Amino acid sequence: MLADTARLREFEFTDADFNSLRRLVREVAGIALADCKREMIYSRLARRLRLLGLPSFAAYRELLDSEAGRTELREFTNAVTTNLTAFFRERHHFDYLRDWLASLRDDPKAPRRIRIWCAAVSTGEEAYSAAITVAEALPDWQRRDIRILATDLDTNVLRTAETGLYAPDRVAHLPRATLETHFIRDRRGSGLRYLVKPEISRMISFRPLNLTRPLPMKGPLDVIFCRNVIIYFDKETQRQLFQRMAPLQRPGDLLFLGHSEGLFKVSSSWALVGRTVYRRSESC
């Protein structure tokens, strides 16, 4: 089967090509690619070869290794990272966030400063879902000091996220009340799209960030969404990431992970309190 696939390929893709490129993915993005990702890497990077007019993966690797390849390294990273997201994906996290926010609303002594970090925001749906949850849980949210930091390694998806514009299929599952309250119908250009209202967008700052590098923020962060990203990291990279995250939160602060992720043998700085919901521990 592999031989048949190889014969059908536009570009030769050797073991040396694949192993070299996945080592580079590991170095720049912290992502450990299994052998089964070989076809995905070929498919995504073959587009780059066509666009650049390169004859082979060997030539592409040579470009990435050169001084002239600095810009292409960013495009390489964008191409190989996976971006799958949706509004209110893993809804139970936003229900938990809503209840936590409601507890602040009902406590006159609760701080009015709230900081939320979406660590792998992709095309923005997660950050806008968090902002909508804030607006619905806290009637006085505009009089509070609330900021959401939304980061991603992929600069292409960040540009999409910053527009706040979504096709109808991206918002089709949202309740009509949510659409009418927090979105504007936008008929400019080609077809109908939905624009997140400016008052929601203003809560959010979008920034590029590589999670395998030192974290620039100082905290404290009341809530961190780090969902469906560490699954691509090996255990040591996960440990290092959470070692850097832990000082950014105080005891009791929230951490949300993806549905297939966990902290077992990775970090003891948080305690599990719900389905992939963690609270920063007192003892660490």
Secondary structure in CASP SS format (residue, H / E / C, confidence):
PFRMAT SS
TARGET T0000
AUTHOR 0000-0000-0000
METHOD secondary structure of the structure
MODEL  1
M C 1.00
L H 1.00
A H 1.00
D H 1.00
T H 1.00
A H 1.00
R H 1.00
L H 1.00
R C 1.00
E C 1.00
F C 1.00
E C 1.00
F C 1.00
T C 1.00
D H 1.00
A H 1.00
D H 1.00
F H 1.00
N H 1.00
S H 1.00
L H 1.00
R H 1.00
R H 1.00
L H 1.00
V H 1.00
R H 1.00
E H 1.00
V H 1.00
A H 1.00
G C 1.00
I C 1.00
A C 1.00
L C 1.00
A C 1.00
D H 1.00
C H 1.00
K H 1.00
R H 1.00
E H 1.00
M H 1.00
I H 1.00
Y H 1.00
S H 1.00
R H 1.00
L H 1.00
A H 1.00
R H 1.00
R H 1.00
L H 1.00
R H 1.00
L H 1.00
L H 1.00
G C 1.00
L C 1.00
P C 1.00
S C 1.00
F H 1.00
A H 1.00
A H 1.00
Y H 1.00
R H 1.00
E H 1.00
L H 1.00
L H 1.00
D H 1.00
S C 1.00
E H 1.00
A H 1.00
G H 1.00
R H 1.00
T H 1.00
E H 1.00
L H 1.00
R H 1.00
E H 1.00
F H 1.00
T H 1.00
N H 1.00
A H 1.00
V H 1.00
T C 1.00
T C 1.00
N C 1.00
L C 1.00
T C 1.00
A C 1.00
F C 1.00
F C 1.00
R C 1.00
E C 1.00
R H 1.00
H H 1.00
H H 1.00
F H 1.00
D H 1.00
Y H 1.00
L H 1.00
R H 1.00
D H 1.00
W H 1.00
L H 1.00
A H 1.00
S H 1.00
L H 1.00
R H 1.00
D C 1.00
D C 1.00
P C 1.00
K C 1.00
A C 1.00
P C 1.00
R C 1.00
R E 1.00
I E 1.00
R E 1.00
I E 1.00
W E 1.00
C E 1.00
A C 1.00
A C 1.00
V C 1.00
S C 1.00
T C 1.00
G C 1.00
E H 1.00
E H 1.00
A H 1.00
Y H 1.00
S H 1.00
A H 1.00
A H 1.00
I H 1.00
T H 1.00
V H 1.00
A H 1.00
E H 1.00
A H 1.00
L C 1.00
P C 1.00
D C 1.00
W H 1.00
Q H 1.00
R H 1.00
R C 1.00
D E 1.00
I E 1.00
R E 1.00
I E 1.00
L E 1.00
A E 1.00
T E 1.00
D E 1.00
L C 1.00
D C 1.00
T H 1.00
N H 1.00
V H 1.00
L H 1.00
R H 1.00
T H 1.00
A H 1.00
E H 1.00
T H 1.00
G C 1.00
L E 1.00
Y E 1.00
A C 1.00
P H 1.00
D H 1.00
R H 1.00
V H 1.00
A C 1.00
H C 1.00
L C 1.00
P C 1.00
R H 1.00
A H 1.00
T H 1.00
L H 1.00
E H 1.00
T H 1.00
H H 1.00
F E 1.00
I E 1.00
R E 1.00
D E 1.00
R C 1.00
R C 1.00
G C 1.00
S C 1.00
G C 1.00
L C 1.00
R E 1.00
Y E 1.00
L E 1.00
V E 1.00
K C 1.00
P H 1.00
E H 1.00
I H 1.00
S H 1.00
R C 1.00
M C 1.00
I E 1.00
S E 1.00
F E 1.00
R E 1.00
P E 1.00
L C 1.00
N C 1.00
L C 1.00
T C 1.00
R C 1.00
P C 1.00
L C 1.00
P C 1.00
M C 1.00
K C 1.00
G C 1.00
P C 1.00
L C 1.00
D C 1.00
V E 1.00
I E 1.00
F E 1.00
C E 1.00
R C 1.00
N C 1.00
V C 1.00
I H 1.00
I H 1.00
Y H 1.00
F C 1.00
D C 1.00
K H 1.00
E H 1.00
T H 1.00
Q H 1.00
R H 1.00
Q H 1.00
L H 1.00
F H 1.00
Q H 1.00
R H 1.00
M H 1.00
A H 1.00
P H 1.00
L H 1.00
Q C 1.00
R C 1.00
P C 1.00
G C 1.00
D C 1.00
L E 1.00
L E 1.00
F E 1.00
L E 1.00
G C 1.00
H C 1.00
S C 1.00
E C 1.00
G C 1.00
L C 1.00
F C 1.00
K C 1.00
V C 1.00
S C 1.00
S C 1.00
S C 1.00
W E 1.00
A E 1.00
L E 1.00
V E 1.00
G E 1.00
R C 1.00
T C 1.00
V E 1.00
Y E 1.00
R E 1.00
R E 1.00
S C 1.00
E C 1.00
S C 1.00
C C 1.00
END
